[in-house]
Amino acid sequence: MSRFAHPAGDRHAEVLPEERPPHAPADLNALNPALWPRTSERIDGTITIGGVDVRDLAAKYGSPLLVMDEEDFRSRCRDYRASFHDGDVHYAGKAFLCREVARWIMQEGLGLDVCSAGELAVALSVGFPPERITMHGNNKSAAELERAVVTGVGHIVADSFEEIARLGYLADKHGVRPKVMIRVTVGVEAHTHEFIATAHDDQKFGLSLNSGAAAEAVRRVLALPSLELVGLHSHIGSQISDTAGFEVAARRLAGLLAQIKDEHGVVLPELDLGGGYGIPYLDGDDAPDIKLIAESLREIVANVCASARLPLPRLTVEPGRSITGLAGITLYEVGTVKDVEGLRTYVSVDGGMSDNIRTALYGAEYTARLASRSSEAAPMLSRLVGKHCESGDMVIRDLYLPADLAPGDLIAVAGTGAYCRSLANNYNYLPKPAVVAVSGGQARVIVQRETEEDLLRGQL
Ligand SMILES: *Cc1c(COP(=O)(O)O)cnc(C)c1O
């Protein structure tokens, strides 16, 4: 069982990692290549990414700073494209989307998933081809659906009966015939935190396979000539390292394809298996191998389809975290260092739950290193905390940092490229940090740091 697995019914196990005694890593300066951006290295003691020294980044752009390794991001896009060469790869924009990232996705030949009008607007603003966009969401507004229909997005994933009726109406109104998929809840208990598991029956996403709601949704879409039903969609959750869940979902979804052929004589050409592939955050974490996943999913779907005498549907996957997560690191400057006698040292940084709420939200874990220099000092049990007015404002609950850590040092937190910037907030009126992309020894701002003016804009 992976670290993320826990017995059913004990879903809070991840939130209380207190009992797990942290152990000091052998080398506090080491950068495990499985956890750090592909171009990162330590040169003369200092971490560089994309050939750029983190001290220069902090001096020029300030901190906290989200640093994106462009080559890392793009190379993971290429890895996915190679593994799913006979299918489609859609990047899930909600993991981290800005205009420049949308361009990277477009240039690397991937499609894009959006789940709001805002995400759609980001993509369209850089000329992203609408036919390569899929629109998701459990509660798309009428305006969002209309925007998707009018824009001509490639696929709309229907999540409820109301939405199917609305889509039918909008398609008639605009004289178009959008491609529709049904979001199927396949009843898989994904081994991940409750808040990011999405395929057990008792939750807000999708139409249940077990209850027959999914089959009913298929009937309703097929009854509307203005909608083109092209396939089924399933997404079982996020940060999943045990591949069994993906395989069960693929088998059940393909089974429903066969059932649809029996009932309606209709052969749906597409199957979208969603995203959720986990990434390593800590030394020793295991993460699924994309190539192996691609092979096993293809084989499972091929087997089910062969026994039902169905042609192989075109497969789509929708990775978010596993493309952008490890490409990003957050740089913080150390401020207060407080030794709480006999317990641990609280190391405060200049951001926190406003730029990374995942630790507070669901007990996420991260690896961090002193970045602006190396140190041979002894390991010091620490808690990396933010500057917000909540004691739950932690970036890393337990970690070891060198005992000579001092105010002004820079700390880099690995694996913050996904679901950090996109969940960022302005708690305590902190401006959201800048995002810089580094590549080939150059850095450039791709999202500007918010200013006080930004924070005050729009207020009476
Ligand atoms: C969130 C989401 C994804 C991406 O999940 P990751 O864990 O980031 O890979 C893919 N598809 C759908 C429908 C999603 O909601």
The ligand as a Gaussian input file, in Angstrom:
#p B3LYP/6-31G(d) Opt

LIG

0 1
 C       -9.061000      17.787000     -11.518000
 C       -9.408000      17.037000     -12.724000
 C       -8.403000      16.464000     -13.502000
 C       -6.942000      16.555000     -13.157000
 O       -6.606000      15.945000     -11.958000
 P       -5.058000      15.823000     -11.562000
 O       -5.099000      15.136000     -10.250000
 O       -4.536000      17.208000     -11.447000
 O       -4.392000      15.046000     -12.615000
 C       -8.776000      15.802000     -14.648000
 N      -10.072000      15.689000     -15.017000
 C      -11.066000      16.221000     -14.278000
 C      -12.454000      16.086000     -14.729000
 C      -10.774000      16.906000     -13.113000
 O      -11.762000      17.415000     -12.388000

